[in-house]
Amino acid sequence: MQMMSIGMAIGVGLFLGSGQGIHIAGPALLIAYALAGAVVYCLMRGLGEMAVHSPHAGSFSEYARIHVSPFAGFVTGWTYWLQCIVGPMAELTASGVYMHYWYPDLPQWVPALIGLVLLFGVHWVSVRMFGESEFWFALIKIIAIVGLILFGAVIIVTGATALGHGASLSNLWRFGGFFPSGGHGFFLTLQIAVFAFIGVEMLGITAGEAAHPERTIPKAVGNVIWRIIVFYIGALFVLMVVQPWTRYTADVSPFVSVFSKAGLAGAAGIMNFVVLTSALSSCNANMFSASRLLYGLASAGSAPRALHHTTRRRVPGRALTVTSLAVGVGVLFNYLAPAHAFITLTSVVSASGLWTWSMIAISHMRFRRRLALEGAPLPAFRLPGAPWTNIFVVAMVVIVLVSLAFEGDTRVGLYTGAVWFALLTIIYVVRQRVARVR
């Protein structure tokens, strides 16, 4: 559970998206990621509290259905599926960008297509193969981040590489101040920071299948929260201390950039391989979630019953095939508009993820209200400061949604979200009327 959640949340948002964030806001990106980390803490504690009290597979849509409304559950389930198919599109786009390090003229869509076919094959074979591949993918990226942090500490203390003469804490404020782009630049990076953390809530998908949830869920939630926050904030801090933030570019992973400029033979290539596997890891985890969620929606009657089918190896083959074909749209996008693919896709993921986050927060508020009305005791594992911490999450969701409207590429996320919500509303109303007639 922990490795799957880490694998979902630590991906291109850190390894590639942070380069765009540094380029836009400089050291102020640390504050943006800290705020996003605080939101994640509140979300995961609230989700963990509900999961301990009543474990459900596909938890957020089920909690939204129970505590908010059937309509909220329907929209949340399908919106999380959208998030889980657009996420792999962004991850596969990043894999194409990473391959440019070795093959600058290789079309971006080619690695994306190869990655999609390979991962489809892994999922089709068995869930065991998925679990093994995701464990090793996640382990590689964790080792890489820890290695970067230790490497940065050595540089700062000893000045042992070509970066040493410029490594200093003063890099955080010497080049235009801590907020070199002012409040505007910081505001625009909130979407990047939120996108980086989206996926950690996948832990809730596994809650219904956890053995002894009263023990395993609190432990998993606690470990995932501090590990992700330390990895993100620690890695970004090192990146902007070992060299001035102005040396990073938006189109190259800062992890690859720092090793390339450090003068370590082969290190940059190794790190590029690591960030490539990181993208495949997040894509792998997203496809698992999307296929299982689609299977669950079919089981609940919210998707065609034909998708409620498994192979002899207990793989939801039809749901996996539909999910993979949907992810294939991202390959087409990379063929038609490679320069805009990554930022546009991340904005769609952010918008859909923000809906899921807001539903988790609202569901938790309604869950607490129900317990109060029933006079039931609170679970031992709980979200501190509720409902104010829930209100903080919803307020941050609104702020990030507003930030999406300021750039053309990110505005696509809002447009897509509006069309998606309208479409789901129509489908839900039609289904309800048909059900009443029957």
C-alpha angles and dihedrals in degrees: 000000000000095000092046092051092046090046090053096046102039106065141096091337087074104025098044109004092057088063090060090045093051090047091053104038108011116205091352086079087080090066092048091053091045090054091048088049090053090052090050090051092054093044096049095045091050093045091046091051092054092043093053091049095047118000114210130175109240086021107184096056090044093049090047090051094048101040104028112021142300088255091054090050092050094050093043093052094050094040091054088051088053089050090050094053098042090047092063089047089059092044092051089048088055091050088057090051092049092051089060087074089071101021110030094179097047110119110249094232095060098069088040092057093045091050092050093051092048094049092046088056092050092052094044094056098058145310088250091063090049091051093049094047093047093049092055094040090053092044092054093054093046091052090048094052093046089047091052092050092049091044091052091050090053092049093050094048101039107018086224098160141043087275093057098088090059099039110113142130086239088072085081092068109010098085106061097323131279089298101040093165094041124228092317094063092045091050092053093052094058089084091052092050093048092048089053092058098040109112099045088100087069085094086078091061089063096044095094091055098045120117112233095001092189087068107025099046098054090046093048093046093049095048095045093050098053095038095053095045092047092046094049100040093037094050094046091047091054093046093055095042100049091057137001114281089235090073093067122087130208096237100051126066107252088220091060092041095055094050092044092054092043090073095235109148112238094356094108091051091050091050091049088055089050094052089046091055088045091059090049090048094056091043089050093052093045093052090050091052094045095050093047092045092051089049089051092049089052090050090053093048094249093111133036111294090229087075090061093088135111134199124237088272091056093253116143090236100176094046089048092050093050090047092050092049089051091050087051088071086073090059089055090049090054089052094050102037112009095162093058100032101094102047092040094051093046090054090055090049090049094050093049092042091052090058090053092048093049091049091052090052094045092044089053092051090051091044091055091047091053092051090050092051091048092046089234120155120251118254115262089242107059147151110264118228097018131193091025092054088053090051089051090055094049091047091052090049090055092047093051092047089055090049090058090064095064099072130050096228094047092043086070087073091061093046092049091047092052093049091045093050092048091049093050091047091054092047092048094049092048092048091050093050092047090050091051092050091052 
